């Protein structure tokens, strides 16, 4: 994934339409919430098997909503000078501590060790 290409595409698209004045973090977060709800709507009322086997039309819709979510999320990152890769790595390190591995007996497993 070429993140610089994606960033240029998103920022150019927005600038050409003079949308930057509307794309403050608050508005972007609200738009992100709406797009997330649209993602949820795709799966509403589906059982697990149906949700794992979307037809072509629903899969295309899913891809579009995921793209919308990603665009808004990245716009928030750009507006706040957040390096998404670094943020994810940092958060995953915290998650490793917060959610330790457990063996079949429920005992914590030291990070990096296997059963």
Phi and psi restraints in degrees (range 20) as a CNS / XPLOR table:
assign (resid 1 and name C) (resid 2 and name N)
       (resid 2 and name CA) (resid 2 and name C) 1.0 -93.9 20.0 2
assign (resid 2 and name N) (resid 2 and name CA)
       (resid 2 and name C) (resid 3 and name N) 1.0 93.4 20.0 2
assign (resid 2 and name C) (resid 3 and name N)
       (resid 3 and name CA) (resid 3 and name C) 1.0 -66.5 20.0 2
assign (resid 3 and name N) (resid 3 and name CA)
       (resid 3 and name C) (resid 4 and name N) 1.0 -30.6 20.0 2
assign (resid 3 and name C) (resid 4 and name N)
       (resid 4 and name CA) (resid 4 and name C) 1.0 -67.8 20.0 2
assign (resid 4 and name N) (resid 4 and name CA)
       (resid 4 and name C) (resid 5 and name N) 1.0 -39.0 20.0 2
assign (resid 4 and name C) (resid 5 and name N)
       (resid 5 and name CA) (resid 5 and name C) 1.0 -63.3 20.0 2
assign (resid 5 and name N) (resid 5 and name CA)
       (resid 5 and name C) (resid 6 and name N) 1.0 -43.3 20.0 2
assign (resid 5 and name C) (resid 6 and name N)
       (resid 6 and name CA) (resid 6 and name C) 1.0 -65.1 20.0 2
assign (resid 6 and name N) (resid 6 and name CA)
       (resid 6 and name C) (resid 7 and name N) 1.0 -44.2 20.0 2
assign (resid 6 and name C) (resid 7 and name N)
       (resid 7 and name CA) (resid 7 and name C) 1.0 -59.8 20.0 2
assign (resid 7 and name N) (resid 7 and name CA)
       (resid 7 and name C) (resid 8 and name N) 1.0 -46.1 20.0 2
assign (resid 7 and name C) (resid 8 and name N)
       (resid 8 and name CA) (resid 8 and name C) 1.0 -62.0 20.0 2
assign (resid 8 and name N) (resid 8 and name CA)
       (resid 8 and name C) (resid 9 and name N) 1.0 -42.3 20.0 2
assign (resid 8 and name C) (resid 9 and name N)
       (resid 9 and name CA) (resid 9 and name C) 1.0 -61.2 20.0 2
assign (resid 9 and name N) (resid 9 and name CA)
       (resid 9 and name C) (resid 10 and name N) 1.0 -47.2 20.0 2
assign (resid 9 and name C) (resid 10 and name N)
       (resid 10 and name CA) (resid 10 and name C) 1.0 -65.4 20.0 2
assign (resid 10 and name N) (resid 10 and name CA)
       (resid 10 and name C) (resid 11 and name N) 1.0 -49.0 20.0 2
assign (resid 10 and name C) (resid 11 and name N)
       (resid 11 and name CA) (resid 11 and name C) 1.0 -68.4 20.0 2
assign (resid 11 and name N) (resid 11 and name CA)
       (resid 11 and name C) (resid 12 and name N) 1.0 -37.4 20.0 2
assign (resid 11 and name C) (resid 12 and name N)
       (resid 12 and name CA) (resid 12 and name C) 1.0 -65.6 20.0 2
assign (resid 12 and name N) (resid 12 and name CA)
       (resid 12 and name C) (resid 13 and name N) 1.0 -45.9 20.0 2
assign (resid 12 and name C) (resid 13 and name N)
       (resid 13 and name CA) (resid 13 and name C) 1.0 -56.4 20.0 2
assign (resid 13 and name N) (resid 13 and name CA)
       (resid 13 and name C) (resid 14 and name N) 1.0 -46.8 20.0 2
assign (resid 13 and name C) (resid 14 and name N)
       (resid 14 and name CA) (resid 14 and name C) 1.0 -66.3 20.0 2
assign (resid 14 and name N) (resid 14 and name CA)
       (resid 14 and name C) (resid 15 and name N) 1.0 -44.4 20.0 2
assign (resid 14 and name C) (resid 15 and name N)
       (resid 15 and name CA) (resid 15 and name C) 1.0 -64.6 20.0 2
assign (resid 15 and name N) (resid 15 and name CA)
       (resid 15 and name C) (resid 16 and name N) 1.0 -41.4 20.0 2
assign (resid 15 and name C) (resid 16 and name N)
       (resid 16 and name CA) (resid 16 and name C) 1.0 -62.0 20.0 2
assign (resid 16 and name N) (resid 16 and name CA)
       (resid 16 and name C) (resid 17 and name N) 1.0 -26.8 20.0 2
assign (resid 16 and name C) (resid 17 and name N)
       (resid 17 and name CA) (resid 17 and name C) 1.0 -99.9 20.0 2
assign (resid 17 and name N) (resid 17 and name CA)
       (resid 17 and name C) (resid 18 and name N) 1.0 3.0 20.0 2
assign (resid 17 and name C) (resid 18 and name N)
       (resid 18 and name CA) (resid 18 and name C) 1.0 58.4 20.0 2
assign (resid 18 and name N) (resid 18 and name CA)
       (resid 18 and name C) (resid 19 and name N) 1.0 39.2 20.0 2
assign (resid 18 and name C) (resid 19 and name N)
       (resid 19 and name CA) (resid 19 and name C) 1.0 -89.7 20.0 2
assign (resid 19 and name N) (resid 19 and name CA)
       (resid 19 and name C) (resid 20 and name N) 1.0 -11.3 20.0 2
assign (resid 19 and name C) (resid 20 and name N)
       (resid 20 and name CA) (resid 20 and name C) 1.0 -56.5 20.0 2
assign (resid 20 and name N) (resid 20 and name CA)
       (resid 20 and name C) (resid 21 and name N) 1.0 -33.6 20.0 2
assign (resid 20 and name C) (resid 21 and name N)
       (resid 21 and name CA) (resid 21 and name C) 1.0 -65.6 20.0 2
assign (resid 21 and name N) (resid 21 and name CA)
       (resid 21 and name C) (resid 22 and name N) 1.0 -21.2 20.0 2
assign (resid 21 and name C) (resid 22 and name N)
       (resid 22 and name CA) (resid 22 and name C) 1.0 -96.8 20.0 2
assign (resid 22 and name N) (resid 22 and name CA)
       (resid 22 and name C) (resid 23 and name N) 1.0 -16.1 20.0 2
assign (resid 22 and name C) (resid 23 and name N)
       (resid 23 and name CA) (resid 23 and name C) 1.0 -92.6 20.0 2
assign (resid 23 and name N) (resid 23 and name CA)
       (resid 23 and name C) (resid 24 and name N) 1.0 56.8 20.0 2
assign (resid 23 and name C) (resid 24 and name N)
       (resid 24 and name CA) (resid 24 and name C) 1.0 -85.5 20.0 2
assign (resid 24 and name N) (resid 24 and name CA)
       (resid 24 and name C) (resid 25 and name N) 1.0 163.4 20.0 2
assign (resid 24 and name C) (resid 25 and name N)
       (resid 25 and name CA) (resid 25 and name C) 1.0 -54.7 20.0 2
assign (resid 25 and name N) (resid 25 and name CA)
       (resid 25 and name C) (resid 26 and name N) 1.0 -39.3 20.0 2
assign (resid 25 and name C) (resid 26 and name N)
       (resid 26 and name CA) (resid 26 and name C) 1.0 -62.5 20.0 2
assign (resid 26 and name N) (resid 26 and name CA)
       (resid 26 and name C) (resid 27 and name N) 1.0 -50.4 20.0 2
assign (resid 26 and name C) (resid 27 and name N)
       (resid 27 and name CA) (resid 27 and name C) 1.0 -65.1 20.0 2
assign (resid 27 and name N) (resid 27 and name CA)
       (resid 27 and name C) (resid 28 and name N) 1.0 -38.4 20.0 2
assign (resid 27 and name C) (resid 28 and name N)
       (resid 28 and name CA) (resid 28 and name C) 1.0 -65.5 20.0 2
assign (resid 28 and name N) (resid 28 and name CA)
       (resid 28 and name C) (resid 29 and name N) 1.0 -40.5 20.0 2
assign (resid 28 and name C) (resid 29 and name N)
       (resid 29 and name CA) (resid 29 and name C) 1.0 -64.5 20.0 2
assign (resid 29 and name N) (resid 29 and name CA)
       (resid 29 and name C) (resid 30 and name N) 1.0 -39.5 20.0 2
assign (resid 29 and name C) (resid 30 and name N)
       (resid 30 and name CA) (resid 30 and name C) 1.0 -66.7 20.0 2
assign (resid 30 and name N) (resid 30 and name CA)
       (resid 30 and name C) (resid 31 and name N) 1.0 -42.0 20.0 2
assign (resid 30 and name C) (resid 31 and name N)
       (resid 31 and name CA) (resid 31 and name C) 1.0 -64.4 20.0 2
assign (resid 31 and name N) (resid 31 and name CA)
       (resid 31 and name C) (resid 32 and name N) 1.0 -38.7 20.0 2
assign (resid 31 and name C) (resid 32 and name N)
       (resid 32 and name CA) (resid 32 and name C) 1.0 -60.5 20.0 2
assign (resid 32 and name N) (resid 32 and name CA)
       (resid 32 and name C) (resid 33 and name N) 1.0 -41.4 20.0 2
assign (resid 32 and name C) (resid 33 and name N)
       (resid 33 and name CA) (resid 33 and name C) 1.0 -62.0 20.0 2
assign (resid 33 and name N) (resid 33 and name CA)
       (resid 33 and name C) (resid 34 and name N) 1.0 -41.8 20.0 2
assign (resid 33 and name C) (resid 34 and name N)
       (resid 34 and name CA) (resid 34 and name C) 1.0 -64.3 20.0 2
assign (resid 34 and name N) (resid 34 and name CA)
       (resid 34 and name C) (resid 35 and name N) 1.0 -44.5 20.0 2
assign (resid 34 and name C) (resid 35 and name N)
       (resid 35 and name CA) (resid 35 and name C) 1.0 -64.7 20.0 2
assign (resid 35 and name N) (resid 35 and name CA)
       (resid 35 and name C) (resid 36 and name N) 1.0 -36.0 20.0 2
assign (resid 35 and name C) (resid 36 and name N)
       (resid 36 and name CA) (resid 36 and name C) 1.0 -63.9 20.0 2
assign (resid 36 and name N) (resid 36 and name CA)
       (resid 36 and name C) (resid 37 and name N) 1.0 -40.3 20.0 2
assign (resid 36 and name C) (resid 37 and name N)
       (resid 37 and name CA) (resid 37 and name C) 1.0 -62.5 20.0 2
assign (resid 37 and name N) (resid 37 and name CA)
       (resid 37 and name C) (resid 38 and name N) 1.0 -37.5 20.0 2
assign (resid 37 and name C) (resid 38 and name N)
       (resid 38 and name CA) (resid 38 and name C) 1.0 -66.9 20.0 2
assign (resid 38 and name N) (resid 38 and name CA)
       (resid 38 and name C) (resid 39 and name N) 1.0 -33.5 20.0 2
assign (resid 38 and name C) (resid 39 and name N)
       (resid 39 and name CA) (resid 39 and name C) 1.0 -65.1 20.0 2
assign (resid 39 and name N) (resid 39 and name CA)
       (resid 39 and name C) (resid 40 and name N) 1.0 -45.4 20.0 2
assign (resid 39 and name C) (resid 40 and name N)
       (resid 40 and name CA) (resid 40 and name C) 1.0 -60.4 20.0 2
assign (resid 40 and name N) (resid 40 and name CA)
       (resid 40 and name C) (resid 41 and name N) 1.0 -39.6 20.0 2
assign (resid 40 and name C) (resid 41 and name N)
       (resid 41 and name CA) (resid 41 and name C) 1.0 -58.5 20.0 2
assign (resid 41 and name N) (resid 41 and name CA)
       (resid 41 and name C) (resid 42 and name N) 1.0 -33.1 20.0 2
assign (resid 41 and name C) (resid 42 and name N)
       (resid 42 and name CA) (resid 42 and name C) 1.0 -59.0 20.0 2
assign (resid 42 and name N) (resid 42 and name CA)
       (resid 42 and name C) (resid 43 and name N) 1.0 -38.2 20.0 2
assign (resid 42 and name C) (resid 43 and name N)
       (resid 43 and name CA) (resid 43 and name C) 1.0 -94.1 20.0 2
assign (resid 43 and name N) (resid 43 and name CA)
       (resid 43 and name C) (resid 44 and name N) 1.0 -7.5 20.0 2
assign (resid 43 and name C) (resid 44 and name N)
       (resid 44 and name CA) (resid 44 and name C) 1.0 -56.7 20.0 2
assign (resid 44 and name N) (resid 44 and name CA)
       (resid 44 and name C) (resid 45 and name N) 1.0 130.6 20.0 2
assign (resid 44 and name C) (resid 45 and name N)
       (resid 45 and name CA) (resid 45 and name C) 1.0 74.2 20.0 2
assign (resid 45 and name N) (resid 45 and name CA)
       (resid 45 and name C) (resid 46 and name N) 1.0 2.3 20.0 2
assign (resid 45 and name C) (resid 46 and name N)
       (resid 46 and name CA) (resid 46 and name C) 1.0 -87.1 20.0 2
assign (resid 46 and name N) (resid 46 and name CA)
       (resid 46 and name C) (resid 47 and name N) 1.0 146.3 20.0 2
assign (resid 46 and name C) (resid 47 and name N)
       (resid 47 and name CA) (resid 47 and name C) 1.0 -83.3 20.0 2
assign (resid 47 and name N) (resid 47 and name CA)
       (resid 47 and name C) (resid 48 and name N) 1.0 176.9 20.0 2
assign (resid 47 and name C) (resid 48 and name N)
       (resid 48 and name CA) (resid 48 and name C) 1.0 -58.8 20.0 2
assign (resid 48 and name N) (resid 48 and name CA)
       (resid 48 and name C) (resid 49 and name N) 1.0 -46.6 20.0 2
assign (resid 48 and name C) (resid 49 and name N)
       (resid 49 and name CA) (resid 49 and name C) 1.0 -62.6 20.0 2
assign (resid 49 and name N) (resid 49 and name CA)
       (resid 49 and name C) (resid 50 and name N) 1.0 -43.2 20.0 2
assign (resid 49 and name C) (resid 50 and name N)
       (resid 50 and name CA) (resid 50 and name C) 1.0 -62.3 20.0 2
assign (resid 50 and name N) (resid 50 and name CA)
       (resid 50 and name C) (resid 51 and name N) 1.0 -39.7 20.0 2
assign (resid 50 and name C) (resid 51 and name N)
       (resid 51 and name CA) (resid 51 and name C) 1.0 -67.6 20.0 2
assign (resid 51 and name N) (resid 51 and name CA)
       (resid 51 and name C) (resid 52 and name N) 1.0 -25.1 20.0 2
assign (resid 51 and name C) (resid 52 and name N)
       (resid 52 and name CA) (resid 52 and name C) 1.0 -87.5 20.0 2
assign (resid 52 and name N) (resid 52 and name CA)
       (resid 52 and name C) (resid 53 and name N) 1.0 -11.2 20.0 2
assign (resid 52 and name C) (resid 53 and name N)
       (resid 53 and name CA) (resid 53 and name C) 1.0 -132.0 20.0 2
assign (resid 53 and name N) (resid 53 and name CA)
       (resid 53 and name C) (resid 54 and name N) 1.0 60.1 20.0 2
assign (resid 53 and name C) (resid 54 and name N)
       (resid 54 and name CA) (resid 54 and name C) 1.0 -68.0 20.0 2
assign (resid 54 and name N) (resid 54 and name CA)
       (resid 54 and name C) (resid 55 and name N) 1.0 144.0 20.0 2
assign (resid 54 and name C) (resid 55 and name N)
       (resid 55 and name CA) (resid 55 and name C) 1.0 -73.1 20.0 2
assign (resid 55 and name N) (resid 55 and name CA)
       (resid 55 and name C) (resid 56 and name N) 1.0 172.1 20.0 2
assign (resid 55 and name C) (resid 56 and name N)
       (resid 56 and name CA) (resid 56 and name C) 1.0 -55.9 20.0 2
assign (resid 56 and name N) (resid 56 and name CA)
       (resid 56 and name C) (resid 57 and name N) 1.0 -43.2 20.0 2
assign (resid 56 and name C) (resid 57 and name N)
       (resid 57 and name CA) (resid 57 and name C) 1.0 -65.2 20.0 2
assign (resid 57 and name N) (resid 57 and name CA)
       (resid 57 and name C) (resid 58 and name N) 1.0 -46.7 20.0 2
assign (resid 57 and name C) (resid 58 and name N)
       (resid 58 and name CA) (resid 58 and name C) 1.0 -66.6 20.0 2
assign (resid 58 and name N) (resid 58 and name CA)
       (resid 58 and name C) (resid 59 and name N) 1.0 -36.1 20.0 2
assign (resid 58 and name C) (resid 59 and name N)
       (resid 59 and name CA) (resid 59 and name C) 1.0 -64.5 20.0 2
assign (resid 59 and name N) (resid 59 and name CA)
       (resid 59 and name C) (resid 60 and name N) 1.0 -41.5 20.0 2
assign (resid 59 and name C) (resid 60 and name N)
       (resid 60 and name CA) (resid 60 and name C) 1.0 -63.6 20.0 2
assign (resid 60 and name N) (resid 60 and name CA)
       (resid 60 and name C) (resid 61 and name N) 1.0 -42.7 20.0 2
assign (resid 60 and name C) (resid 61 and name N)
       (resid 61 and name CA) (resid 61 and name C) 1.0 -61.6 20.0 2
assign (resid 61 and name N) (resid 61 and name CA)
       (resid 61 and name C) (resid 62 and name N) 1.0 -42.6 20.0 2
assign (resid 61 and name C) (resid 62 and name N)
       (resid 62 and name CA) (resid 62 and name C) 1.0 -58.2 20.0 2
assign (resid 62 and name N) (resid 62 and name CA)
       (resid 62 and name C) (resid 63 and name N) 1.0 -46.9 20.0 2
assign (resid 62 and name C) (resid 63 and name N)
       (resid 63 and name CA) (resid 63 and name C) 1.0 -60.0 20.0 2
assign (resid 63 and name N) (resid 63 and name CA)
       (resid 63 and name C) (resid 64 and name N) 1.0 -40.6 20.0 2
assign (resid 63 and name C) (resid 64 and name N)
       (resid 64 and name CA) (resid 64 and name C) 1.0 -65.4 20.0 2
assign (resid 64 and name N) (resid 64 and name CA)
       (resid 64 and name C) (resid 65 and name N) 1.0 -43.1 20.0 2
assign (resid 64 and name C) (resid 65 and name N)
       (resid 65 and name CA) (resid 65 and name C) 1.0 -67.6 20.0 2
assign (resid 65 and name N) (resid 65 and name CA)
       (resid 65 and name C) (resid 66 and name N) 1.0 -39.4 20.0 2
assign (resid 65 and name C) (resid 66 and name N)
       (resid 66 and name CA) (resid 66 and name C) 1.0 -62.1 20.0 2
assign (resid 66 and name N) (resid 66 and name CA)
       (resid 66 and name C) (resid 67 and name N) 1.0 -41.0 20.0 2
assign (resid 66 and name C) (resid 67 and name N)
       (resid 67 and name CA) (resid 67 and name C) 1.0 -63.1 20.0 2
assign (resid 67 and name N) (resid 67 and name CA)
       (resid 67 and name C) (resid 68 and name N) 1.0 -44.1 20.0 2
assign (resid 67 and name C) (resid 68 and name N)
       (resid 68 and name CA) (resid 68 and name C) 1.0 -58.8 20.0 2
assign (resid 68 and name N) (resid 68 and name CA)
       (resid 68 and name C) (resid 69 and name N) 1.0 -44.3 20.0 2
assign (resid 68 and name C) (resid 69 and name N)
       (resid 69 and name CA) (resid 69 and name C) 1.0 -61.4 20.0 2
assign (resid 69 and name N) (resid 69 and name CA)
       (resid 69 and name C) (resid 70 and name N) 1.0 -46.0 20.0 2
assign (resid 69 and name C) (resid 70 and name N)
       (resid 70 and name CA) (resid 70 and name C) 1.0 -61.8 20.0 2
assign (resid 70 and name N) (resid 70 and name CA)
       (resid 70 and name C) (resid 71 and name N) 1.0 -41.7 20.0 2
assign (resid 70 and name C) (resid 71 and name N)
       (resid 71 and name CA) (resid 71 and name C) 1.0 -62.1 20.0 2
assign (resid 71 and name N) (resid 71 and name CA)
       (resid 71 and name C) (resid 72 and name N) 1.0 -47.9 20.0 2
assign (resid 71 and name C) (resid 72 and name N)
       (resid 72 and name CA) (resid 72 and name C) 1.0 -64.7 20.0 2
assign (resid 72 and name N) (resid 72 and name CA)
       (resid 72 and name C) (resid 73 and name N) 1.0 -40.5 20.0 2
assign (resid 72 and name C) (resid 73 and name N)
       (resid 73 and name CA) (resid 73 and name C) 1.0 -62.1 20.0 2
assign (resid 73 and name N) (resid 73 and name CA)
       (resid 73 and name C) (resid 74 and name N) 1.0 -44.8 20.0 2
assign (resid 73 and name C) (resid 74 and name N)
       (resid 74 and name CA) (resid 74 and name C) 1.0 -65.5 20.0 2
assign (resid 74 and name N) (resid 74 and name CA)
       (resid 74 and name C) (resid 75 and name N) 1.0 -38.1 20.0 2
assign (resid 74 and name C) (resid 75 and name N)
       (resid 75 and name CA) (resid 75 and name C) 1.0 -60.8 20.0 2
assign (resid 75 and name N) (resid 75 and name CA)
       (resid 75 and name C) (resid 76 and name N) 1.0 -39.7 20.0 2
assign (resid 75 and name C) (resid 76 and name N)
       (resid 76 and name CA) (resid 76 and name C) 1.0 -62.7 20.0 2
assign (resid 76 and name N) (resid 76 and name CA)
       (resid 76 and name C) (resid 77 and name N) 1.0 -44.5 20.0 2
assign (resid 76 and name C) (resid 77 and name N)
       (resid 77 and name CA) (resid 77 and name C) 1.0 -59.6 20.0 2
assign (resid 77 and name N) (resid 77 and name CA)
       (resid 77 and name C) (resid 78 and name N) 1.0 -45.4 20.0 2
assign (resid 77 and name C) (resid 78 and name N)
       (resid 78 and name CA) (resid 78 and name C) 1.0 -63.3 20.0 2
assign (resid 78 and name N) (resid 78 and name CA)
       (resid 78 and name C) (resid 79 and name N) 1.0 -40.1 20.0 2
assign (resid 78 and name C) (resid 79 and name N)
       (resid 79 and name CA) (resid 79 and name C) 1.0 -69.8 20.0 2
assign (resid 79 and name N) (resid 79 and name CA)
       (resid 79 and name C) (resid 80 and name N) 1.0 -24.0 20.0 2
assign (resid 79 and name C) (resid 80 and name N)
       (resid 80 and name CA) (resid 80 and name C) 1.0 -109.2 20.0 2
assign (resid 80 and name N) (resid 80 and name CA)
       (resid 80 and name C) (resid 81 and name N) 1.0 8.8 20.0 2
assign (resid 80 and name C) (resid 81 and name N)
       (resid 81 and name CA) (resid 81 and name C) 1.0 52.6 20.0 2
assign (resid 81 and name N) (resid 81 and name CA)
       (resid 81 and name C) (resid 82 and name N) 1.0 47.6 20.0 2
assign (resid 81 and name C) (resid 82 and name N)
       (resid 82 and name CA) (resid 82 and name C) 1.0 -102.2 20.0 2
assign (resid 82 and name N) (resid 82 and name CA)
       (resid 82 and name C) (resid 83 and name N) 1.0 127.3 20.0 2
assign (resid 82 and name C) (resid 83 and name N)
       (resid 83 and name CA) (resid 83 and name C) 1.0 -84.6 20.0 2
assign (resid 83 and name N) (resid 83 and name CA)
       (resid 83 and name C) (resid 84 and name N) 1.0 105.9 20.0 2
assign (resid 83 and name C) (resid 84 and name N)
       (resid 84 and name CA) (resid 84 and name C) 1.0 -59.3 20.0 2
assign (resid 84 and name N) (resid 84 and name CA)
       (resid 84 and name C) (resid 85 and name N) 1.0 -41.1 20.0 2
assign (resid 84 and name C) (resid 85 and name N)
       (resid 85 and name CA) (resid 85 and name C) 1.0 -59.9 20.0 2
assign (resid 85 and name N) (resid 85 and name CA)
       (resid 85 and name C) (resid 86 and name N) 1.0 -47.6 20.0 2
assign (resid 85 and name C) (resid 86 and name N)
       (resid 86 and name CA) (resid 86 and name C) 1.0 -64.1 20.0 2
assign (resid 86 and name N) (resid 86 and name CA)
       (resid 86 and name C) (resid 87 and name N) 1.0 -39.7 20.0 2
assign (resid 86 and name C) (resid 87 and name N)
       (resid 87 and name CA) (resid 87 and name C) 1.0 -63.1 20.0 2
assign (resid 87 and name N) (resid 87 and name CA)
       (resid 87 and name C) (resid 88 and name N) 1.0 -42.1 20.0 2
assign (resid 87 and name C) (resid 88 and name N)
       (resid 88 and name CA) (resid 88 and name C) 1.0 -65.6 20.0 2
assign (resid 88 and name N) (resid 88 and name CA)
       (resid 88 and name C) (resid 89 and name N) 1.0 -46.2 20.0 2
assign (resid 88 and name C) (resid 89 and name N)
       (resid 89 and name CA) (resid 89 and name C) 1.0 -61.1 20.0 2
assign (resid 89 and name N) (resid 89 and name CA)
       (resid 89 and name C) (resid 90 and name N) 1.0 -44.0 20.0 2
assign (resid 89 and name C) (resid 90 and name N)
       (resid 90 and name CA) (resid 90 and name C) 1.0 -61.5 20.0 2
assign (resid 90 and name N) (resid 90 and name CA)
       (resid 90 and name C) (resid 91 and name N) 1.0 -45.3 20.0 2
assign (resid 90 and name C) (resid 91 and name N)
       (resid 91 and name CA) (resid 91 and name C) 1.0 -66.2 20.0 2
assign (resid 91 and name N) (resid 91 and name CA)
       (resid 91 and name C) (resid 92 and name N) 1.0 -38.5 20.0 2
assign (resid 91 and name C) (resid 92 and name N)
       (resid 92 and name CA) (resid 92 and name C) 1.0 -65.9 20.0 2
assign (resid 92 and name N) (resid 92 and name CA)
       (resid 92 and name C) (resid 93 and name N) 1.0 -35.1 20.0 2
assign (resid 92 and name C) (resid 93 and name N)
       (resid 93 and name CA) (resid 93 and name C) 1.0 -62.8 20.0 2
assign (resid 93 and name N) (resid 93 and name CA)
       (resid 93 and name C) (resid 94 and name N) 1.0 -40.5 20.0 2
assign (resid 93 and name C) (resid 94 and name N)
       (resid 94 and name CA) (resid 94 and name C) 1.0 -67.2 20.0 2
assign (resid 94 and name N) (resid 94 and name CA)
       (resid 94 and name C) (resid 95 and name N) 1.0 -39.3 20.0 2
assign (resid 94 and name C) (resid 95 and name N)
       (resid 95 and name CA) (resid 95 and name C) 1.0 -64.0 20.0 2
assign (resid 95 and name N) (resid 95 and name CA)
       (resid 95 and name C) (resid 96 and name N) 1.0 -34.9 20.0 2
assign (resid 95 and name C) (resid 96 and name N)
       (resid 96 and name CA) (resid 96 and name C) 1.0 -60.3 20.0 2
assign (resid 96 and name N) (resid 96 and name CA)
       (resid 96 and name C) (resid 97 and name N) 1.0 -39.3 20.0 2
assign (resid 96 and name C) (resid 97 and name N)
       (resid 97 and name CA) (resid 97 and name C) 1.0 -75.2 20.0 2
assign (resid 97 and name N) (resid 97 and name CA)
       (resid 97 and name C) (resid 98 and name N) 1.0 -42.8 20.0 2
assign (resid 97 and name C) (resid 98 and name N)
       (resid 98 and name CA) (resid 98 and name C) 1.0 -68.9 20.0 2
assign (resid 98 and name N) (resid 98 and name CA)
       (resid 98 and name C) (resid 99 and name N) 1.0 -34.1 20.0 2
assign (resid 98 and name C) (resid 99 and name N)
       (resid 99 and name CA) (resid 99 and name C) 1.0 -124.1 20.0 2
assign (resid 99 and name N) (resid 99 and name CA)
       (resid 99 and name C) (resid 100 and name N) 1.0 73.9 20.0 2
assign (resid 99 and name C) (resid 100 and name N)
       (resid 100 and name CA) (resid 100 and name C) 1.0 -67.8 20.0 2
assign (resid 100 and name N) (resid 100 and name CA)
       (resid 100 and name C) (resid 101 and name N) 1.0 156.7 20.0 2
assign (resid 100 and name C) (resid 101 and name N)
       (resid 101 and name CA) (resid 101 and name C) 1.0 -72.4 20.0 2
assign (resid 101 and name N) (resid 101 and name CA)
       (resid 101 and name C) (resid 102 and name N) 1.0 149.9 20.0 2
assign (resid 101 and name C) (resid 102 and name N)
       (resid 102 and name CA) (resid 102 and name C) 1.0 -129.7 20.0 2
assign (resid 102 and name N) (resid 102 and name CA)
       (resid 102 and name C) (resid 103 and name N) 1.0 145.8 20.0 2
assign (resid 102 and name C) (resid 103 and name N)
       (resid 103 and name CA) (resid 103 and name C) 1.0 -81.9 20.0 2
assign (resid 103 and name N) (resid 103 and name CA)
       (resid 103 and name C) (resid 104 and name N) 1.0 -176.8 20.0 2
assign (resid 103 and name C) (resid 104 and name N)
       (resid 104 and name CA) (resid 104 and name C) 1.0 -64.9 20.0 2
assign (resid 104 and name N) (resid 104 and name CA)
       (resid 104 and name C) (resid 105 and name N) 1.0 -15.4 20.0 2
assign (resid 104 and name C) (resid 105 and name N)
       (resid 105 and name CA) (resid 105 and name C) 1.0 -97.3 20.0 2
assign (resid 105 and name N) (resid 105 and name CA)
       (resid 105 and name C) (resid 106 and name N) 1.0 3.8 20.0 2
assign (resid 105 and name C) (resid 106 and name N)
       (resid 106 and name CA) (resid 106 and name C) 1.0 85.8 20.0 2
assign (resid 106 and name N) (resid 106 and name CA)
       (resid 106 and name C) (resid 107 and name N) 1.0 6.6 20.0 2
assign (resid 106 and name C) (resid 107 and name N)
       (resid 107 and name CA) (resid 107 and name C) 1.0 -84.4 20.0 2
assign (resid 107 and name N) (resid 107 and name CA)
       (resid 107 and name C) (resid 108 and name N) 1.0 140.0 20.0 2
assign (resid 107 and name C) (resid 108 and name N)
       (resid 108 and name CA) (resid 108 and name C) 1.0 -63.7 20.0 2
assign (resid 108 and name N) (resid 108 and name CA)
       (resid 108 and name C) (resid 109 and name N) 1.0 142.8 20.0 2
assign (resid 108 and name C) (resid 109 and name N)
       (resid 109 and name CA) (resid 109 and name C) 1.0 -108.4 20.0 2
assign (resid 109 and name N) (resid 109 and name CA)
       (resid 109 and name C) (resid 110 and name N) 1.0 130.7 20.0 2
assign (resid 109 and name C) (resid 110 and name N)
       (resid 110 and name CA) (resid 110 and name C) 1.0 -61.5 20.0 2
assign (resid 110 and name N) (resid 110 and name CA)
       (resid 110 and name C) (resid 111 and name N) 1.0 139.3 20.0 2
assign (resid 110 and name C) (resid 111 and name N)
       (resid 111 and name CA) (resid 111 and name C) 1.0 -54.1 20.0 2
assign (resid 111 and name N) (resid 111 and name CA)
       (resid 111 and name C) (resid 112 and name N) 1.0 133.4 20.0 2
assign (resid 111 and name C) (resid 112 and name N)
       (resid 112 and name CA) (resid 112 and name C) 1.0 90.7 20.0 2
assign (resid 112 and name N) (resid 112 and name CA)
       (resid 112 and name C) (resid 113 and name N) 1.0 -10.7 20.0 2
assign (resid 112 and name C) (resid 113 and name N)
       (resid 113 and name CA) (resid 113 and name C) 1.0 -98.7 20.0 2
assign (resid 113 and name N) (resid 113 and name CA)
       (resid 113 and name C) (resid 114 and name N) 1.0 148.6 20.0 2
assign (resid 113 and name C) (resid 114 and name N)
       (resid 114 and name CA) (resid 114 and name C) 1.0 -112.3 20.0 2
assign (resid 114 and name N) (resid 114 and name CA)
       (resid 114 and name C) (resid 115 and name N) 1.0 161.7 20.0 2
